[in-house]
Structure formats: structure tokens, C-alpha cells
Amino acid sequence: MALMIKRTDAPVGVFVGGIDFARLSRADASRLYLAFLKHGVLIFKDMELGIEEHMTLARLFGERGEPHPLPELRHPDQPCLSVLTANGDKPVAADDPETHTII
């Protein structure tokens, strides 16, 4: 399946699909990076991204930074990933006072 990048109706963001993280070519990596620079948000709708997929994406945007200063927000297997949860359909950071569940 070929990489698909499709505009949204929103002022920012594009939908991304057809991505094969195991075989991500340099050309597709460049397309993702440029889409992020141009549109500000990449939306991976209806995709389950595991730790390795998140790490592959993160490497496209530069070197790994320091882990989140709050240990409870770090992923247990990959501390450089911050864990987010959701409040209904509204995505929020796990340390948001409106959120009662930390994953």
C-alpha cells in the first residue's frame, strides 16, 4: 500500500494512511516530514501505533529528548515516550486536572 497524505477540512493537519513502518522509504519519510512542516499536524486515523512505530516516527523529527519530568507520564518500556490518555473524545495530557485516569 502506498503512503497517502490527505488534507482535512480543518485549518491545520493532514490524514496519513498506507504507511508501512517496517519498510518506510527515505522518500516517504521526507513526505511525512514535509507534510508536518506544511500542515502542523499528522493524523493517523484508524491506525494502531505500537512503541516501535512511535519511535520510527520520532526519529523522523530529530534526536530523542529527555524523558518527561514526571515519571508517571513516561511509558514503562520506553521512558522517552510520554503517555497520554483521553477525556471522552477530547485528547488531553495525562497530567491534565480534568483527567482522572493515567495510563
N, C-alpha and C positions, 0 to 999 in steps of 0.2 A: 504494500500500500504506500502511496506517495504522500509526502508531507503536505498538509493542507493548512493554509492560513486564510481565514475569512473575517472580514470586518464585522463588527457588531453595529447595532443601531445606536449605541451609546457614544458619547464624545471621545471616550478612550477605550482601548482594548481590542483584541482580536481573538477569535476562536482558533485553537490549534488542534489538529487531528491527524491521523495517519502517521504518527511518529513511531518509529521502531528504535527504541533506545539502545538495543543491542547492536544495531547497525547504523547508528547515526553518522551520516557522512559530514565531511567538512562543509560542503555546500549547504546542507540542511541546517547545520549548527549556525552557519553565518546567516541564513534566512531567519532563524529564530531570534538571534541576537539583534539583527536589524529591525525585525518586527517589534521587538521590545523597545528599542530606542525610538522608533517612529510612533508607536501606539501606547506605550507606557504600561500595558497590562497584557499578559498572555493568559488565556483562559483554556484550560484543559478539561473541557466538558465531557462528562460520562467516561472518564478515564480513572483507573486506579493506579496511582503512582506509588511505588514502593520506595524504600530507602535508596536503592541503587539508582532508580530513575531520578529521584530528587537530587542526588549527588551529581549525576551526569548533567542535569540542568544547571546546578550551581556552578560547576566548573566552566560552563559557557560564559559566565559573567565575571569570572575573576577568581582570585585566590580565596580560600576559606578564611573567614574572620574568626574572631574569638567567640566562644560559646556564650549564650545569653547569660547575663549576670545572675539571674535567678535559677538555681539548679532545677527546680520543679518544672521549668519550661523547656528543659533540654530533653531531647529524645534519649531514652535509656541506652540504645545501641549506637547512636551517632550523636554525641553531645553538641556538634556544631549545627544540628537541625533544631529549630525551635518548634515546639508542639503547639498547634492552635486547635481550638475547639469551636463549636458553633452555638449560637443562642437562637434557636428556631432556625430560620433560613438566613439570618444575618451573621456572616462570618465576623468573629471577634478574636482578639488575642486572649489566650488562656488567663492572663492576669487582669482582664477587664473586670471591674467590680460588678458588672451586670451578669457575669458568667459564674455559675456555681459548680461547674464540672471542669476539672483539669484532666486531660487525657495524657 
